[in-house]
């Protein structure tokens, strides 16, 4: 009987992630993670519209079966590659490596990876990104950080989305913010609405700064 240990698989993933990171070079790479329906694609649509005049943007879409999210993104005139996992609940570094063969990273400033909707597995896999960004929607309830701490531990930014629903909810933004910061004091938390645009300027400013820093560090490195 042969036994394959999970740690061995994760080490193999880590090696490919390092190769991806080298390949991506100066491109700011952001891995968006959330549960299904939290609003990752809607946030991406708003973000692309706001930043594509200043930055060259590409998107890699992860989904289990359909191309619906990729179709939504393509309308905005950016390069997009779809990864269908055909049942797997997350992207891994090898999937990203194959997708990178289909996109001209030399022509990009920012690459967004929209991971499969799941608050568990995507947090465990480094793809070679610079940052994980978690999206938590008001509609999901306030208990998610405590129930899924690894996502928030790994996230450099948390976007609390669907702020337009706060008047109809008992979601306590400040309590959730404090719970997230207790898990990861380095996380930045932005309260936003992809529907109305509320709060997104702070997210855009963070991205602009991160992209400029990545470009500057790559130029001097």
Secondary structure, DSSP 8 states (H G I E B T S, - for coil): -----HHHHHHHHHHHHHHHHHHHTTSEEEEEEE-TTSSHHHHHHHHHHHHTTTS-EEEEEEESS--HHHHHHHTTTSEEEEEE-TT-SS--HHHHHHHHTTS-GGG-SEEEEE--S-SSGGGG---S-SEEEEEEEGGG-TTHHHHSHHHHHHEEEEEEE-GGGGGGS---HHHHHHHHHHH-TT-EEEE--TTT-TTHHHHHHHHHHHHHHHHHHHHH-
